[in-house]
Amino acid sequence: MIPFLFFGLLAFNSYSQTKPNIVIILADDLGYGDVQCYNLQRGKIPTPNIDRLAASGMRFTDGHSSSGICSPSRYTLLTGRYHWRSRLQKGIVDMWEKPLITPDRLTIASLAKQAGYRTAALGKWHLGWNWPIDPEDRSHFTDTGPFEGQSRNGTALKSVATEDDRAAWKRTFAKAITGGPIELGFDSYFGTDVPNWPPFCFIKNDRTVGVPGELLGRNQVDINQASFQGPALEGWDLEQILPTLAARATTFIAEQVKAKQPFMLYFSLTSPHTPLAVTDNWKNKSGLNNSYADFVMQTDAVVGEVLDELKANGVEDNTIVFFLSDNGCGPYIGVKELETLGHFASGPLRGYKGDVWEGGHRTPFIVRFPGVTKAGSVSDQLVLHADVMATLANIFDKKLPDNAGEDSFSLLPLLKGSKKAIRKNGVACRYDGLQAVRMGSWKLICTTDPELYNVAEDIGETRNVAAENQKLVIDMLSLRKKLISDGRSTPGAIQQNDVEVNLSPGP
């Protein structure tokens, strides 16, 4: 059961005579420096649409995901709770793994639904499902890979589908796939779950669109493309994914406007994450002879399609738009080659996707709130993806219960122009669970020999000043312990973490 929400103190009509629509666009692996307005000196990839969104809203320069990798950041965005309070202490939700978000957990979708919104999720999910795979069929989902003769965990992989494989896939994909978005507050879902993993097909609500019966073609399993062959629809084309999702997004907007229905759209882009499936009309558009750069431009164009659709339907001025990225740019897409061309995907930051350094989790973070947020404004306050939950509750005139949004602070004061910090601390993690704690401008990396940086003065994290600030190190380790033991970082009743969280320095 979703917990009951009590009315808050702020009057909704102070912002608009009608409920504002909500659009949350989450890019995948888009680096802090991949967006021009964040990296004027060392950014070479044009991003005119994301830049115009920033020019009409507020650009946060110290905005963070909860992790340098995918699934944990998505959990935190959707729940307003640090992922490490869940079972996911390190890594990502694995292939064919069960749901990470429990059915009793309030999400931004169930919050919006209670406020009278039509809710939709489009694109990448990567938070697990109850895949209806019978135990005797499991090998037909785990023993396929990019090349025959390779192995995973000592098990030989095959690259040609057998009749037994097809029969197992048919049995499985004839069933509903539960535990996904539509059981967590979204009225509808359409996406590919993880575009570089099987099943290679679209999923609509809780069913695959068609029954995957072939292995993905070997020509689509290569560096920076799909990771495994796995069950796929015949003729599946990786390049169709992003354009299809963009068309779904614009159609959803138009339909809700026509129905006079306030809506919340969570558009979780599959790009510019691998597969770097650039469509022909965007190939070589960047002028950098680099598929990733072209894909960033295609991603920017999709953002532009959404913004244009809002304007065309007359709801641009009554729609709040959030633009975020789940983590930093993946270094494996050729960042060193891009740097030789003058493009630095992390801008001035150290590190990339997966890292506890700023380049792993400091991301583009833009909010446009017409009539509330000054166009072209910039905030240097510390904010987290987790803060979307409390912001929406504030806008919806709802008070979050104690067991929801435990790490979420409302952005609304900042969006209205306040210069006062909304949060005093924050936590971000490396791929293996190593935590970094922020306290004001101080950042402590909680290794056995802790590292301390003042990121306001040293954004590139070049000077470890732990030795000369031992008391501060001790204070920040104590803060970390309290954040873990309290089960929350916001005011309220102490909550329980789902699992025991390591209190010692390090992962």
Phi and psi in degrees as a GROMACS rama.xvg file:
@    title "Ramachandran Plot"
@    xaxis  label "Phi"
@    yaxis  label "Psi"
@TYPE xy
-77.2095  132.38  ILE-2
-63.3744  146.704  PRO-3
-70.0249  140.803  PHE-4
-107.136  133.842  LEU-5
-91.6195  154.604  PHE-6
-68.5536  140.329  PHE-7
-91.4588  -165.432  GLY-8
-100.035  -22.8155  LEU-9
-80.7052  139.359  LEU-10
-82.4863  122.518  ALA-11
-58.7993  -40.6861  PHE-12
-68.902  -3.21449  ASN-13
-70.6908  -14.7134  SER-14
-104.295  -37.1984  TYR-15
-160.95  152.182  SER-16
-73.6484  -20.2199  GLN-17
-126.696  158.545  THR-18
-62.2653  129.775  LYS-19
-73.4502  139.678  PRO-20
-70.7305  159.147  ASN-21
-126.369  126.827  ILE-22
-125.05  122.011  VAL-23
-115.322  114.084  ILE-24
-106.09  119.292  ILE-25
-113.518  109.156  LEU-26
-75.6926  160.622  ALA-27
-117.928  112.725  ASP-28
68.6563  25.2941  ASP-29
-85.1105  118.993  LEU-30
-74.1945  157.245  GLY-31
-54.2378  -38.4822  TYR-32
-90.5917  1.67027  GLY-33
-79.1384  -14.102  ASP-34
-100.166  125.137  VAL-35
-52.9182  -44.7306  GLN-36
-69.4767  -11.055  CYS-37
-97.079  -8.35761  TYR-38
-151.263  58.9259  ASN-39
-63.0609  -33.9211  LEU-40
-82.0039  -37.1735  GLN-41
-126.068  28.2597  ARG-42
-114.033  125.766  GLY-43
-113.891  2.98679  LYS-44
-102.936  118.785  ILE-45
-64.929  133.18  PRO-46
-134.85  65.4449  THR-47
-63.6132  -31.4931  PRO-48
-78.1167  -42.2048  ASN-49
-65.7492  -37.1547  ILE-50
-63.3755  -40.3246  ASP-51
-70.9876  -29.4156  ARG-52
-64.1242  -44.5157  LEU-53
-62.9034  -38.3494  ALA-54
-67.3614  -19.5444  ALA-55
-105.775  5.21883  SER-56
-143.884  -146.441  GLY-57
-115.46  131.109  MET-58
-104.994  119.988  ARG-59
-92.1176  129.765  PHE-60
-97.8553  -5.79704  THR-61
-130.453  50.6502  ASP-62
-102.749  140.558  GLY-63
-136.43  145.441  HIS-64
-84.5039  167.588  SER-65
-83.0423  -6.48697  SER-66
-154.647  160.815  SER-67
-84.1628  5.40847  GLY-68
-135.195  177.207  ILE-69
-70.8085  -72.3632  CYS-70
-53.5115  -46.1647  SER-71
-59.8111  -38.6015  PRO-72
-66.437  -37.9667  SER-73
-67.7624  -39.6906  ARG-74
-58.0124  -47.9633  TYR-75
-66.3473  -40.5946  THR-76
-61.4017  -44.686  LEU-77
-77.6919  -22.9803  LEU-78
-113.292  -15.5771  THR-79
68.4303  25.1116  GLY-80
-135.567  137.958  ARG-81
-58.9005  137.254  TYR-82
-62.3853  -30.6021  HIS-83
-73.8356  -2.09407  TRP-84
-82.6456  -13.486  ARG-85
-93.6615  -169.823  SER-86
-71.1887  -14.1303  ARG-87
-85.5381  85.1767  LEU-88
-83.9784  -23.04  GLN-89
-158.302  162.627  LYS-90
68.8217  -159.295  GLY-91
-124.157  170.755  ILE-92
-68.4689  124.24  VAL-93
-80.3076  169.799  ASP-94
-59.2156  131.888  MET-95
64.4225  25.5904  TRP-96
-89.2834  158.919  GLU-97
-71.7298  166.35  LYS-98
-62.0667  142.847  PRO-99
-87.7221  -38.5894  LEU-100
-84.1416  123.833  ILE-101
-76.5784  152.35  THR-102
-64.9294  -19.6592  PRO-103
-90.7987  1.64442  ASP-104
-85.2238  125.899  ARG-105
-66.9993  134.235  LEU-106
-119.666  170.048  THR-107
-61.8641  -27.3207  ILE-108
-73.193  -47.5439  ALA-109
-67.3969  -30.9581  SER-110
-62.9503  -48.1504  LEU-111
-65.8733  -36.7538  ALA-112
-63.4405  -40.3353  LYS-113
-64.0447  -26.3988  GLN-114
-87.3393  6.24461  ALA-115
94.3641  18.2202  GLY-116
-96.2536  149.477  TYR-117
-85.6656  126.817  ARG-118
-116.086  139  THR-119
-141.548  143.034  ALA-120
-116.694  133.13  ALA-121
-129.141  138.542  LEU-122
103.718  -142  GLY-123
-75.0246  136.994  LYS-124
-107.421  -67.3274  TRP-125
52.6973  40.8783  HIS-126
-126.845  15.8666  LEU-127
86.2681  155.913  GLY-128
-143.435  165.819  TRP-129
-87.3097  79.5862  ASN-130
-63.6259  126.151  TRP-131
-81.5479  55.1348  PRO-132
-94.1294  118.375  ILE-133
-67.026  144.798  ASP-134
-53.285  -38.4198  PRO-135
-72.2583  -13.2069  GLU-136
-98.9893  -2.52057  ASP-137
-56.3571  -40.5988  ARG-138
-63.1578  -23.9388  SER-139
-75.1582  -8.70547  HIS-140
-109.301  -16.1277  PHE-141
-114.757  -9.32419  THR-142
-106.534  24.8509  ASP-143
-114.813  146.236  THR-144
-154.909  -171.374  GLY-145
-69.2362  -31.5345  PRO-146
-143.202  136.605  PHE-147
-60.8133  138.038  GLU-148
98.5851  -22.2789  GLY-149
-72.3411  168.909  GLN-150
-137.674  155.997  SER-151
-127.9  118.632  ARG-152
55.2339  38.0586  ASN-153
82.2928  -2.42403  GLY-154
-97.7002  127.871  THR-155
-64.9739  141.024  ALA-156
-102.389  153.894  LEU-157
-120.63  158.662  LYS-158
-125.857  10.2397  SER-159
-126.858  125.243  VAL-160
-70.0007  138.053  ALA-161
-100.531  169.653  THR-162
-64.0969  -34.0646  GLU-163
-65.2622  -38.8532  ASP-164
-58.6129  -50.429  ASP-165
-62.3176  -38.3743  ARG-166
-65.8692  -41.0156  ALA-167
-65.3899  -41.2614  ALA-168
-65.6787  -39.3945  TRP-169
-64.6853  -41.8347  LYS-170
-61.9518  -42.4381  ARG-171
-70.7603  -51.2164  THR-172
-80.4793  2.50755  PHE-173
-81.9699  -9.61273  ALA-174
-103.614  161.377  LYS-175
-69.336  146.341  ALA-176
-107.72  104.675  ILE-177
-93.0257  173.744  THR-178
83.336  6.32868  GLY-179
-97.175  -157.038  GLY-180
-55.9393  -39.9316  PRO-181
-73.5697  -8.98136  ILE-182
-99.6617  3.96339  GLU-183
-124.177  26.088  LEU-184
107.027  -8.23889  GLY-185
-89.6037  130.027  PHE-186
-68.8121  -28.8065  ASP-187
-150.607  156.487  SER-188
-143.178  141.817  TYR-189
-148.265  123.154  PHE-190
-175.749  -166.034  GLY-191
-118.553  10.5038  THR-192
61.204  -82.1776  ASP-193
-131.201  112.929  VAL-194
-65.9239  -23.5891  PRO-195
-98.3123  7.09858  ASN-196
-121.513  155.97  TRP-197
-72.3911  158.714  PRO-198
-78.6524  138.829  PRO-199
-88.3374  84.0796  PHE-200
-168.533  168.848  CYS-201
-84.8667  151.054  PHE-202
-115.756  128.562  ILE-203
-113.429  117.23  LYS-204
58.2044  -99.257  ASN-205
-127.516  24.5849  ASP-206
-136.553  146.33  ARG-207
-71.1611  147.728  THR-208
-88.2862  96.8591  VAL-209
89.2717  169.393  GLY-210
-112.563  111.138  VAL-211
-58.5368  127.055  PRO-212
-134.068  5.91907  GLY-213
-132.254  164.108  GLU-214
-83.6304  143.942  LEU-215
-57.2501  140.025  LEU-216
-59.2074  141.128  GLY-217
-59.8566  -27.3829  ARG-218
-67.7683  -14.5629  ASN-219
-102.196  2.10117  GLN-220
-112.922  97.786  VAL-221
-157.481  178.815  ASP-222
-57.2364  130.223  ILE-223
64.7478  20.0043  ASN-224
-119.749  -141.142  GLN-225
-69.7912  150.466  ALA-226
-87.6648  -31.4038  SER-227
-140.104  161.889  PHE-228
-74.9446  -74.3314  GLN-229
65.0443  171.3  GLY-230
-62.9502  131.494  PRO-231
-142.108  153.399  ALA-232
-67.2287  144.482  LEU-233
-60.2108  130.174  GLU-234
79.0055  11.9664  GLY-235
-56.5294  132.631  TRP-236
-123.488  116.466  ASP-237
-60.098  -29.9352  LEU-238
-70.0529  -17.6282  GLU-239
-79.7636  -16.109  GLN-240
-61.888  -58.0469  ILE-241
-63.6924  -45.9154  LEU-242
-60.9401  -36.5478  PRO-243
-64.5762  -43.094  THR-244
-65.0396  -39.8709  LEU-245
-61.8442  -41.7303  ALA-246
-64.8128  -38.7242  ALA-247
-63.6968  -39.7918  ARG-248
-63.9797  -47.7361  ALA-249
-67.3109  -36.0742  THR-250
-64.9386  -43.0122  THR-251
-59.1368  -44.8702  PHE-252
-60.299  -49.0941  ILE-253
-61.4271  -40.4946  ALA-254
-66.5043  -40.6158  GLU-255
-70.3064  -37.2175  GLN-256
-64.5273  -43.689  VAL-257
-61.0168  -36.7837  LYS-258
-82.1584  -1.51056  ALA-259
55.6538  41.3262  LYS-260
-112.799  118.336  GLN-261
-60.8662  141.583  PRO-262
-135.928  155.614  PHE-263
-124.871  120.118  MET-264
-110.956  119.917  LEU-265
-100.121  102.195  TYR-266
-103.339  97.6711  PHE-267
-94.4475  95.0771  SER-268
-61.5463  150.101  LEU-269
-93.3141  7.20981  THR-270
-132.074  159.112  SER-271
-88.473  27.9039  PRO-272
-58.2005  155.249  HIS-273
-63.9914  148.153  THR-274
-72.9976  135.751  PRO-275
-78.9917  69.0721  LEU-276
-92.083  73.9144  ALA-277
-76.3926  130.958  VAL-278
-74.0542  159.568  THR-279
-56.6646  -36.4111  ASP-280
-72.8795  -8.17498  ASN-281
-114.258  -3.15174  TRP-282
-67.296  131.74  LYS-283
68.6483  11.2768  ASN-284
-70.1355  -25.9794  LYS-285
-74.5188  -20.8531  SER-286
75.6951  8.33998  GLY-287
-106.454  2.87833  LEU-288
53.9225  46.0102  ASN-289
-144.3  123.466  ASN-290
-64.2033  -35.869  SER-291
-63.5549  -44.8756  TYR-292
-61.0135  -40.6503  ALA-293
-64.019  -38.3929  ASP-294
-70.2871  -33.1633  PHE-295
-61.8679  -42.3559  VAL-296
-64.7838  -39.6943  MET-297
-65.3524  -38.6493  GLN-298
-60.8507  -45.8179  THR-299
-59.4351  -38.2639  ASP-300
-65.7928  -35.7374  ALA-301
-65.9569  -40.4062  VAL-302
-58.0826  -41.8189  VAL-303
-62.2583  -37.9238  GLY-304
-61.1727  -41.8396  GLU-305
-65.5635  -46.5047  VAL-306
-61.7335  -40.6734  LEU-307
-66.9722  -35.7807  ASP-308
-66.7781  -39.3166  GLU-309
-60.0981  -43.7594  LEU-310
-67.4652  -43.4726  LYS-311
-63.2735  -28.2604  ALA-312
-95.9125  8.04651  ASN-313
73.3537  20.0316  GLY-314
-118.009  12.397  VAL-315
-56.1426  -40.9249  GLU-316
-84.2199  -1.10182  ASP-317
-126.052  32.2791  ASN-318
-135.456  125.831  THR-319
-88.8003  127.792  ILE-320
-116.719  126.202  VAL-321
-106.932  136.15  PHE-322
-127.822  123.968  PHE-323
-140.618  170.068  LEU-324
-128.164  146.352  SER-325
-71.2898  -23.1618  ASP-326
-174.484  -172.212  ASN-327
-77.0428  178.869  GLY-328
-70.4345  138.371  CYS-329
-71.8785  123.626  GLY-330
-64.9789  -19.5897  PRO-331
-75.4432  -6.05332  TYR-332
-85.7824  2.96298  ILE-333
104.796  39.4161  GLY-334
-65.0508  -33.3514  VAL-335
-66.8239  -39.4205  LYS-336
-64.3772  -40.7195  GLU-337
-63.3956  -37.8379  LEU-338
-65.0378  -33.4531  GLU-339
-66.485  -22.0609  THR-340
-92.3321  0.953197  LEU-341
95.4484  4.9346  GLY-342
-105.424  122.916  HIS-343
-113.421  106.547  PHE-344
-64.0562  -22.8978  ALA-345
-101.483  6.66246  SER-346
59.633  -127.252  GLY-347
-85.392  1.83256  PRO-348
-87.5687  155.012  LEU-349
-89.4642  136.018  ARG-350
89.7963  174.512  GLY-351
-139.857  -168.409  TYR-352
-44.9099  138.106  LYS-353
92.2088  -21.8279  GLY-354
-81.8643  156.749  ASP-355
-87.1486  -12.3537  VAL-356
-63.0695  162.517  TRP-357
-57.0508  -33.7874  GLU-358
-63.9797  -14.7902  GLY-359
-81.6627  -31.6413  GLY-360
-138.909  -6.74432  HIS-361
-82.9224  121.725  ARG-362
-128.247  164.213  THR-363
-55.085  138.256  PRO-364
-150.391  101.83  PHE-365
-127.174  137.441  ILE-366
-132.488  127.662  VAL-367
-112.568  117.57  ARG-368
-127.418  88.8599  PHE-369
-56.0608  136.261  PRO-370
83.1776  -9.62834  GLY-371
-121.277  -46.7068  VAL-372
-98.8095  130.733  THR-373
-66.7924  131.103  LYS-374
-61.5212  137.377  ALA-375
73.4831  14.7051  GLY-376
-81.3897  156.517  SER-377
-132.755  135.144  VAL-378
-121.127  133.612  SER-379
-102.059  13.7629  ASP-380
-75.6455  148.695  GLN-381
-68.5659  123.42  LEU-382
-138.692  154.994  VAL-383
-126.839  157.581  LEU-384
-55.1985  -33.1532  HIS-385
-55.951  -24.2158  ALA-386
-74.7772  -9.77116  ASP-387
-62.0804  -39.4882  VAL-388
-58.1121  -54.7117  MET-389
-66.6267  -31.8457  ALA-390
-62.4262  -46.0404  THR-391
-65.9209  -40.4515  LEU-392
-58.8306  -41.2356  ALA-393
-61.7557  -45.936  ASN-394
-66.603  -37.5766  ILE-395
-80.1575  -1.90352  PHE-396
63.7427  44.5335  ASP-397
-123.599  149.401  LYS-398
-106.44  125.254  LYS-399
-69.7416  139.057  LEU-400
-69.1931  165.867  PRO-401
-61.202  -28.6863  ASP-402
-98.5002  31.2416  ASN-403
-144.304  147.327  ALA-404
54.2645  41.9354  GLY-405
-62.8944  -17.3194  GLU-406
-125.143  28.1165  ASP-407
-114.558  129.506  SER-408
-119.014  139.25  PHE-409
-69.2855  132.853  SER-410
-80.5222  -8.40098  LEU-411
-55.7522  -43.2689  LEU-412
-57.8153  -40.9896  PRO-413
-67.0896  -41.3528  LEU-414
-64.2969  -25.6948  LEU-415
-88.0275  -0.384769  LYS-416
110.193  -0.707253  GLY-417
-65.2293  144.359  SER-418
-101.988  1.646  LYS-419
-84.6383  135.651  LYS-420
-60.2436  139.035  ALA-421
-91.7366  -21.992  ILE-422
-137.32  145.409  ARG-423
-97.0915  -13.6772  LYS-424
-151.776  170.023  ASN-425
-165.015  160.84  GLY-426
-132.002  135.738  VAL-427
-135.043  154.931  ALA-428
-127.671  155.022  CYS-429
-83.2242  169.807  ARG-430
-56.7936  -29.7938  TYR-431
-95.789  9.73413  ASP-432
97.4687  -8.36027  GLY-433
-57.8981  127.892  LEU-434
-98.8004  148.019  GLN-435
-122.774  133.171  ALA-436
-109.917  131.181  VAL-437
-100.299  137.991  ARG-438
-137.936  102.11  MET-439
63.4969  -128.932  GLY-440
-89.2294  -1.65638  SER-441
-88.1118  139.525  TRP-442
-128.462  123.605  LYS-443
-112.047  120.748  LEU-444
-91.1109  119.099  ILE-445
-88.6535  56.6527  CYS-446
-81.0304  176.069  THR-447
-57.2982  -39.2766  THR-448
-107.903  90.7912  ASP-449
-56.1594  144.909  PRO-450
-111.67  135.993  GLU-451
-123.057  131.211  LEU-452
-133.82  145.88  TYR-453
-99.3313  99.0274  ASN-454
-75.2262  -13.5196  VAL-455
-72.6462  -34.4257  ALA-456
-98.5283  -21.8508  GLU-457
-138.008  70.4995  ASP-458
-64.2907  -24.4074  ILE-459
-84.972  2.17501  GLY-460
50.3174  57.9321  GLU-461
-101.853  -17.3554  THR-462
-124.352  105.244  ARG-463
-78.9092  114.205  ASN-464
-111.351  27.1108  VAL-465
-64.4364  -39.1608  ALA-466
-60.4511  -37.4073  ALA-467
-93.0298  5.61953  GLU-468
-136.571  51.2706  ASN-469
-63.0407  -38.6876  GLN-470
-63.45  -40.7073  LYS-471
-63.7791  -39.1836  LEU-472
-59.9566  -46.2933  VAL-473
-62.2897  -43.4626  ILE-474
-61.8512  -39.5109  ASP-475
-74.4554  -32.344  MET-476
-67.2725  -35.7892  LEU-477
-66.9767  -39.3459  SER-478
-60.5458  -45.7081  LEU-479
-57.9551  -44.2845  ARG-480
-60.4846  -41.6581  LYS-481
-67.8574  -42.1718  LYS-482
-59.4393  -36.3504  LEU-483
-74.0344  -49.7952  ILE-484
-68.874  -30.1168  SER-485
-75.5264  -16.381  ASP-486
70.318  11.2657  GLY-487
-165.981  162.06  ARG-488
-118.908  -7.45398  SER-489
-93.0685  161.683  THR-490
-62.2088  146.079  PRO-491
143.985  -179.213  GLY-492
-66.5586  141.981  ALA-493
-58.7289  137.556  ILE-494
-117.598  163.785  GLN-495
-96.24  134.615  GLN-496
-72.6161  156.029  ASN-497
-68.7507  -29.1686  ASP-498
-138.36  169.266  VAL-499
-72.2542  130.446  GLU-500
-103.371  134.706  VAL-501
-62.0801  121.433  ASN-502
-91.1642  -12.9443  LEU-503
-79.9768  159.241  SER-504
-58.642  144.601  PRO-505
93.7131  172.213  GLY-506
